[in-house]
Amino acid sequence: MTKARLLRLSVVLVSIFMILLIIVYWDNVGTAHFYLHTSFSRPHSPGAITAGEDWEALPDVDEFVAKLLSSSLRQNSSIPRKTEQLLVQGSNKPVVSNLEENVRGYDWSTHKDRNSLDQEKLQVERQRTLREFCANSSFTFPTKERSFDDIPNYELNHLIVDDRHGIIYCYVPKVACTNWKRVMIVLSESLLDQGVPYRNPLDIPREYVHNTSTHLTFNKFWRRYGKFSRHLMKIKLKKYTKFLFVRDPFVRLISAFRSKFELANEEFYQRFAIPMLKLYSNHTNLPTSVREAFEAGLKVSFSDFIQYLLDPRTEKMIPFNEHWRQIYRLCHPCQIDYDFIGKLETLDEDAAYLLQLLKVDRLLRFPPSYRNRTASSWEDNWFAKIPLAWRQQLYKLYEADFVLFGYPKPENLLKD
């Protein structure tokens, strides 16, 4: 009897020691603000996949970590939530400098908001489309059948985590990601200005927004949490609100081309333009800088860009750059059950509705959209000189993005 009691006491003491060890480790390497105070009662849009209740499916170690998180949540319930004190004050129009207004071309005009019922129906339809095609065995594309555990860490670098509000955002370049990253910085308080967290997203300098050290992303979990990283990812994916914004794939390509090759971008000139000009325009002895190349009239054409995307040698050398990589490869929509799918085509309405669902609409406004946004109506002109066979190949390359996110097949571009 005495031995049994000693054994039970030993088990309890070892368990307590392990919990304390994990907590100490967590405090040393965890995020600066790991409060989790809203993560276990997060809002869901109607029809969203509510996977958080299915704890039976979690492995034992996941249950242990989940219970530990719940315990920490109860202990930290008295911690002041500084973000909730950052209420928008004064005018509804965010303060922005004249330079920002002139250069970025923000549209401050008011937009007629859809009512919440329409937004709910939109979300139900978008999520239904995504789930149906992910489950459809006759519709295949690369990486579709792999599990979340099969995704390497370096492919999870687009999943930004806000532990303060229980939010995960998968950013897609050329889909308002700069401003959504700004929103995530404000919510997570991951960046300070003279010791004070930013309150207005537009106050955050652009160079900080895209600095990888600014955001906590899934691919950083291994360095922070070691062997617990995958278990924590799964728990957060089940309990947090997950969202992404998408865009018509062909229009996104046009936008990427305009911003990276029509403007003088030194990095993209060196990494991509020089090889494209050599391979597809037969140029040799190219200028060493983008400024010299532009002065000499040497620019990548849209045709060069399309050839580069279709060239089988391209991805044998290096994976697609994130600005033209397929959305399904950036955000893994068949492995991650997104609670909200926004679209750039309805950005203003979707953003306003999402902030309401997240219950952070009193803290900030989503920055207004650009007046010079690339329009879908431009597709015909941009692809007019691209051979039909190339257009058809390009559609196959991005077909999964069209289908999963409910974009109609551009029949007018795929037929004579």
Summary of the structure (lengths in Angstrom):
residues: 416
radius of gyration: 23.8
end to end distance: 87.1
largest distance: 91.0
contacts: 1141
relative contact order: 0.14
helix: 55%
strand: 6%
